[in-house]
Amino acid sequence: MRQKIMQPQNRRVVAALLFSILWTVIQYNSGNGLEGIYLVLFVLAMVFFRPAAHLLLAIFIGMVLLFQSPNLDTLFQLKNNYLKVANNPALAVNEIVRPGSGLQVLPEQVLQMLKLIKKYDLQDYKVSTAIRRNSLVYQRIIESAWPVRLALNSHYQFRLNTEAPAGEQCKVLGRQKDVSLDYCR
């Protein structure tokens, strides 16, 4: 029995199964159970069947359709934008130098924080733990709010509306749909 497991083909199958099970557990724990199961099926298909071009194409299409991946939308947007710029090169230059260009790609929570920064003419701010944990929102607010800086000792704190205020000494200064700005003494 041990000799059969140690053959190169069998070692490959065992390694693939262990990897796919580990990845499924990771995906399931992060809330992506279906993606984990899909990955196991993909790995098993790649191990037991020869990877034919039509099989890879079917798996890719299945992934896009099942999980509503934004990849197709991104490809169509890139194509449309490329055609616009190819027909009018001045569009690209104008977009680069226009103030506020690129805001359309920011997450909604970041746009709400930017509105509050502008409304209250903030010079610095800090963010709650929940916002800090969301790496996309955290990074984008730091990038897009510049020259207004993130400062850990700031009296102004952004928090999600689902969070309680930081303390009794904090009062709500401004509120948007998802985000609030508190002033804490």
KALIN-V37113 format. One line per field, one symbol per residue. psi: psi as a letter, one per 40 degrees, with the letter a starting at -180 (. if undefined). A space follows every 50 residues. Layout:
psi=???
//
This chain:
psi=dddddeiddddddddddddddddddddddeefddddddddddddddddih giddddddddddddddefiedddddddddddddddddgddddddddehhe iedeeiiddddddddddddefidiiiiidddddgdddddddddeehehih hdeiehhiiieeiiididehihdihadeiihihh.
//
